[in-house]
Amino acid sequence: MKLITKVTIPGYPFRIDHHSPVLLMGSCFTENMGRLLERNLFPVCINPYGVTYNPLSVKKGLEILVRRETYTENDLDHYNDLWFSFDHYTGFSSPDRGEALEGINRSFLKAKEFLKSARYLVITWGTAWVYRYNPTGEVVCNCHKIPPDQFTRSRLTVDQTVEEYLNLLPRIWEHNPDLRIIMTVSPVRHWKDGAHNNQLSKSALLLATDALISKFPDKIFYFPSYEIVMDELRDYRFFEKDMLHTNALATQYIWEIFTDALLSGKTRKINQELQSLLKLLEHRPLHTGGEPYRKLIKKRDNKLGEMKEKYPFLAWDNLK
């Protein structure tokens, strides 16, 4: 009996492995896939500006990584006793100006260096709706709780998004000629826009993605995370209590499809072999004294040593 509508996954002319640095930028879906790559010891850089939802903010972040050397105090704004950057998520904000700038530049400089050698860039767009800060006219990544009347809200057209990326992409590939881009559209619905406006927004993103892929078929590829959730996981048991965000079960389901489609067979085998070690490392025993605990630590350390010797190329620095 056929109980779900299966989404056809496209064939990809490449495979990601543990030697492939992956930069991920965009919405919550990017964060979820990035953390799973990180857990499985891939070299990754995840959302150096924080979670970013709209195409123009993602584009601006990439553009700045290519053309700017650092952020300065002049790039910060101040509101409600916090220093922040309109290019960044609220997690970079701080009451201390120097601390905010230090956190921003630490993440920025790491990503700037990472982009030079990245093999893959995963971009996830979440919404075509953007907010422009009225005093400057600039699209912001986050409104930082500034009153809504300070912003003008609008929905990007397909042509606007495509034009912006046509201006950006040649500079990205001049900076890193071998970079391949994997595009996705977030399955998380932006319900505050209303059901119809959310669909219009997602449609604009899907059409813009398709237009860019048609122009650069050897450089840009699409992974159908949006379609998998909408068609295969058409059930609220795959969502959090807000009924909008996908839950851990859905994330794991998409991850398995992602790995089958985009990771090499050898890489998937290494991932499988890693799981017993990762479970040992993530285990939090109730009691940390006595012989059982000492045996657990010895088993964990022996396994870690064996795996490091067998696979020295894994991103062991990912382990916290």
C-alpha positions in Angstrom: 0.0 0.0 0.0 1.4 3.4 -1.0 0.9 5.7 2.0 3.0 8.8 1.0 3.8 10.7 -2.2 7.5 10.3 -2.8 9.5 13.3 -4.0 11.9 12.6 -6.8 15.4 13.6 -5.8 17.5 14.9 -8.6 20.8 13.3 -9.5 23.9 15.3 -8.6 27.2 15.3 -10.6 29.2 15.4 -7.4 29.4 14.0 -3.9 30.3 15.7 -0.6 32.9 14.0 1.6 34.8 14.8 4.8 37.4 16.6 2.7 34.8 19.1 1.5 34.5 22.3 3.5 30.8 23.4 3.5 29.6 27.0 4.2 25.9 27.1 5.1 23.9 30.3 5.2 20.2 31.0 5.6 17.2 30.0 7.6 16.5 27.4 10.4 16.8 24.5 7.9 20.4 25.5 7.1 21.1 25.5 10.8 19.6 22.0 11.2 21.5 20.4 8.3 24.7 22.3 9.3 24.6 21.0 12.8 24.2 17.4 11.6 27.2 17.9 9.2 29.1 19.3 12.1 28.1 16.4 14.4 29.4 14.0 11.8 32.8 15.8 11.7 32.6 17.6 8.4 34.5 20.9 8.0 31.6 23.4 8.2 30.9 27.1 8.8 27.3 27.7 9.8 25.5 31.0 9.5 28.3 33.4 10.3 25.7 36.2 10.6 23.2 34.1 12.5 19.9 32.8 11.1 19.0 34.8 8.0 15.7 34.5 6.3 15.5 36.6 3.2 17.5 36.4 -0.1 18.9 39.9 0.1 20.3 39.6 3.6 22.0 36.3 2.6 23.3 38.0 -0.5 24.6 41.0 1.5 26.4 38.7 3.9 28.2 36.8 1.1 29.1 40.1 -0.7 30.6 41.5 2.5 32.7 38.3 3.0 34.2 38.9 -0.4 34.8 42.7 -0.4 35.3 43.8 3.3 38.2 43.1 5.6 36.5 43.7 8.9 33.6 45.3 10.7 34.2 48.6 12.6 32.4 50.5 15.3 30.8 52.6 12.6 28.9 49.5 11.4 27.1 49.2 14.7 23.8 50.7 15.8 22.4 51.3 19.3 18.9 50.7 20.6 17.4 49.7 24.0 20.8 49.7 25.6 22.2 47.2 23.1 24.8 47.5 20.4 24.1 45.5 17.3 24.5 45.2 13.5 21.6 45.2 11.1 23.5 42.6 9.1 23.3 40.1 12.0 21.0 38.1 14.2 20.2 39.3 17.7 22.6 36.8 19.2 25.5 39.1 18.3 24.0 42.0 20.3 25.6 43.2 23.5 25.3 46.0 26.0 29.1 46.5 25.5 30.1 48.0 22.2 33.5 46.3 22.1 32.1 42.9 23.0 29.5 43.1 20.2 32.1 44.1 17.7 34.5 41.4 18.8 31.8 38.7 18.5 30.8 39.9 15.0 34.4 40.0 13.7 35.3 36.6 15.3 32.6 35.0 13.3 33.1 37.2 10.2 36.9 36.6 9.9 36.5 32.8 10.3 33.8 32.7 7.6 35.9 35.0 5.3 38.8 32.7 5.5 36.6 29.6 5.2 34.9 30.8 2.0 38.3 30.9 0.2 38.6 27.1 0.4 34.9 26.0 0.6 33.8 23.4 -1.9 30.1 23.9 -1.3 27.8 26.7 -0.3 24.4 25.7 1.0 21.8 28.6 0.8 18.4 28.3 2.3 15.9 31.1 1.7 13.0 31.3 4.1 10.9 34.2 3.0 10.6 36.7 0.1 9.3 39.4 2.6 11.9 42.0 3.5 12.1 44.9 6.0 13.9 48.1 4.9 15.1 50.4 7.6 13.6 53.8 6.7 16.5 56.0 7.7 18.9 54.2 5.3 16.7 52.2 2.9 18.7 49.1 3.6 17.2 45.7 3.9 17.9 44.3 7.4 18.6 40.8 8.6 16.8 41.4 11.9 14.8 44.3 13.2 16.2 44.1 16.7 12.9 45.0 18.3 13.0 48.5 16.9 9.4 49.9 16.5 7.7 48.6 13.2 7.1 52.2 12.0 10.8 52.5 11.4 10.7 49.9 8.6 8.9 49.4 5.3 7.9 45.9 4.5 7.6 44.5 1.0 7.8 41.2 -0.9 10.7 40.7 -3.3 9.7 39.8 -6.9 11.4 36.9 -8.7 13.2 39.4 -11.0 14.5 41.4 -8.1 16.0 38.4 -6.4 17.5 37.0 -9.6 19.0 40.3 -10.6 20.7 40.7 -7.1 22.3 37.3 -7.4 23.4 37.7 -11.0 25.4 40.7 -9.7 26.8 38.7 -6.8 27.6 35.3 -8.2 30.4 36.2 -10.6 32.2 37.9 -7.8 31.8 34.8 -5.6 33.2 32.5 -8.3 36.1 34.9 -9.0 36.9 34.6 -5.3 36.5 30.8 -5.3 36.1 29.3 -8.9 35.5 25.7 -7.7 32.5 26.6 -5.4 29.3 24.7 -6.0 26.0 26.1 -4.6 23.2 24.0 -3.3 19.9 25.9 -3.0 17.0 25.0 -0.8 13.8 26.7 0.3 12.9 26.4 3.9 9.8 24.3 4.6 9.0 26.4 7.7 5.9 28.5 7.0 5.9 32.2 7.9 2.4 32.2 9.2 2.3 35.8 10.4 2.2 36.6 6.7 -1.0 34.6 6.4 -1.5 31.4 4.5 -1.9 33.0 1.1 1.0 35.4 1.5 3.2 32.6 2.8 2.5 30.6 -0.4 3.2 33.6 -2.6 6.5 34.2 -0.8 7.6 30.5 -1.1 6.5 30.6 -4.8 8.7 33.6 -5.5 11.6 31.9 -3.8 11.1 28.7 -5.8 10.9 30.5 -9.1 14.0 32.6 -8.4 15.9 29.5 -7.4 14.8 27.8 -10.7 15.8 30.9 -12.7 19.3 30.9 -11.2 19.8 27.2 -11.7 18.8 27.5 -15.4 21.5 30.2 -15.9 24.2 28.3 -14.0 23.3 24.6 -14.4 26.9 23.4 -13.7 27.3 25.6 -10.7 24.0 25.7 -8.8 21.8 22.8 -7.8 18.5 22.3 -5.9 17.7 20.1 -3.0 13.9 19.7 -2.5 13.6 20.1 1.3 10.4 22.2 0.9 8.8 19.6 -1.3 9.8 16.7 1.0 8.0 18.3 3.9 5.0 19.5 1.9 4.4 16.2 0.1 6.1 13.3 2.0 5.7 14.6 5.5 2.2 15.9 5.2 1.3 15.2 8.8 1.5 17.4 11.9 3.4 14.7 13.8 6.4 16.0 11.9 6.0 19.5 13.4 6.7 21.2 16.7 3.9 22.4 18.9 3.6 25.7 17.0 2.6 23.5 14.0 5.0 25.6 11.8 8.6 24.4 12.5 9.6 20.9 11.6 10.6 18.7 14.5 13.6 16.4 15.1 11.9 13.5 13.4 11.4 15.5 10.2 14.9 16.8 10.4 16.3 13.3 10.6 14.1 12.1 7.7 15.4 14.9 5.5 19.0 14.3 6.7 18.8 10.7 5.5 17.6 11.8 2.1 20.2 14.5 2.0 23.0 12.0 2.8 21.8 9.4 0.4 21.7 11.9 -2.5 24.7 14.1 -1.8 27.3 12.1 0.3 29.6 9.5 -1.2 29.2 5.9 -0.3 32.5 5.9 1.6 31.5 9.0 3.5 28.2 7.4 4.5 30.0 4.3 5.8 32.3 6.6 7.9 29.3 8.3 9.3 27.8 5.0 10.3 31.0 3.9 12.0 31.1 7.2 13.9 27.7 6.8 15.5 28.9 4.5 18.3 31.6 7.0 19.3 29.3 10.0 19.1 26.8 8.3 21.3 29.6 7.6 23.9 30.7 11.2 23.7 27.1 12.5 24.1 26.2 10.2 26.9 25.6 12.0 30.2 25.7 9.4 33.1 23.7 10.1 36.2 26.7 9.3 38.4 30.3 10.2 37.7 32.0 8.1 40.3 32.8 4.5 40.8 34.0 1.7 38.6 31.2 1.7 36.0 31.9 5.4 35.2 35.7 4.7 34.9 35.0 1.8 32.5 32.8 4.1 30.4 35.4 6.8 30.2 38.1 4.2 29.3 35.9 2.7 26.6 35.1 6.2 25.2 38.8 7.4 25.2 40.0 4.1 23.5 37.3 4.4 20.8 38.2 8.1 20.3 41.9 7.3 19.9 41.2 4.4 17.4 38.9 6.6 15.3 41.4 9.5 15.2 44.1 7.2 14.1 41.9 5.6 11.4 40.4 8.8 10.2 42.8 11.7 10.9 41.2 13.9 8.2 37.9 14.2 10.1 37.0 17.6 11.7 37.8 16.5 15.2 37.8 20.1 16.3 34.0 20.0 16.0 33.8 17.9 19.2 33.0 20.2 22.1 
